[in-house]
Amino acid sequence: AADWHEEGKKVILVRLETSPEDLKGMNVSEGILTARGGMTSHAAIVARGMGKCCISGSNAISIDYKNRQFETGGKIYREGDWISLNGTTGDIYSGKIPTQNPEMDEDLSDLLNLADSIATMEVRTNADTPHDSLTARNFGARGIGLTRTEHMFFEGNQIVAMREMILSNTMEERKRALAKILPIQREDFEGIFEAMTGLPVTIRLLDPPLHEFLPQDESSQKEMAETMGVSVEEIQEKVNSLHETNPMLGHRGCRLGITYPEITEMQTWAILEAALNMKNKGFEVIPEIMVPLIGRAKEFNQQAEIIHQTAERLFKDKGDRIKYKVGAMIEVPRAALTSDLIAEKADFFSYGTNDLTQMTFGFSRDDFGKFYPSYLKKGILTADPFQQVDENGVGRLVHFSAEKGRSTNPDIKLGVCGEHGGNPESIHFFHKVGLNYVSCSPFRVPIARLACAQAVIKNEKKIAKPERSAIMA
């Protein structure tokens, strides 16, 4: 895809499913089509953030990598054939269909400014790069609710240092690799802080399972063996040892920072050093550090302590300070049920409703599409719970968590950074719960701003319901 883009060709990337290693190809593609996945799969989330057209989880296509083709409806489409995608309906068209880019005109801008004057919730964005941050800011985002630090490692050769860290056998080796990663992260954060000057930026610590970063093909494994001065067999053995049966419930999120506290230390240092650097250049920086996949208050407290200790070492080293916040990502049901304990030392909660929905239902967000049509047809579900928040289940957990959190910390800030943060129906529910903000991908910011205002008006209408006699009159 990258090679064709260099030649000036327009590309649609077709994959069984995407992974972070596909980011370069996704970035240069006009659209993305996957056979597996759903609303909150990697392809969907990343494409939404990039503003790319994406159809994720199209079970009707059969992909043949070896022959560079896919088949659907009895017809074969080969590499080089034209297809067109409609990301709204999920339709795939044979041939080339003319398209045009949407624009933010003056009338829409006026409407959204009016909406902001009515809304009580702010709209932030999920953005991982300075470019995405500026895009969202131009759409009216009031800060960043989620920056995923893992996506930064898949630019250029940055992944090599990350793999070196993961494949290290000792703390000393790991720290040497982390020393290479720190300036990379710091530079990325500086760009985001500059783009969002004067607005809060919530940066999530490393979240995905480590195996997602590892070289799976032989050529990449040979490259790592040469870089680290070890045998290919040793690299392969390490890769195999990190394989997990159910990685979404495995060694990821805060569990990484607890097992390897040096990762939390490095990321904290990179975030706050970047914040100090941009502050000294005249930018107003408001950093917020978020700990993912919390299930127990002890997990959060342990990670928060490392963050605060690292911050103090940095401030002493630099002879300067900056205010920052530390919060928890609430995406494990147990965390929602024990939010009063977690809130005692947390400055904010951000509800990761993608994983919270997955864990509450016991649905795999990547495989849900296989049986969702049957559930919809039989009336078991009336909407995709990964698209519109399940108010009676997941919603109750969010509501309960918000009340519990505020019972021990009345000043705690509450937001949503899952994909539901850009869904109007879900936004109406979050307004009723009393959250402070929703966060969504840059290109969903305008509709989220409008929905926040509509939620206020809808709620006021319910409160100010006229008397029956007035209706009759």
Salt bridges, closest charged atoms under 4 A:
GLU7 OE1 - LYS9 NZ 3.39
GLU17 OE2 - ARG36 NH1 3.24
GLU21 OE2 - ARG163 NH2 2.44
ASP22 OD1 - ARG15 NH2 3.27
GLU79 OE2 - ARG68 NH1 3.05
ASP116 OD2 - ARG449 NH2 2.65
ASP128 OD2 - ARG148 NH1 3.44
ASP128 OD2 - HIS151 ND1 2.78
ASP132 OD1 - HIS131 ND1 3.52
GLU150 OE2 - ARG204 NH2 2.55
GLU164 OE1 - LYS180 NZ 3.00
ASP207 OD2 - ARG204 NH1 3.74
ASP207 OD2 - ARG252 NH2 2.91
GLU218 OE2 - LYS222 NZ 3.76
GLU262 OE2 - ARG174 NE 2.64
GLU273 OE1 - ARG186 NH1 3.00
GLU273 OE2 - LYS318 NZ 2.93
GLU288 OE1 - ARG124 NH1 3.14
GLU312 OE2 - ARG321 NH2 2.74
ASP320 OD1 - LYS279 NZ 2.97
ASP355 OD2 - ARG252 NH2 2.88
ASP355 OD1 - ARG365 NH1 3.13
ASP367 OD1 - LYS370 NZ 3.93
GLU403 OE2 - HIS399 NE2 3.31
GLU419 OE1 - ARG48 NH1 2.33
GLU419 OE1 - ARG444 NH1 3.51
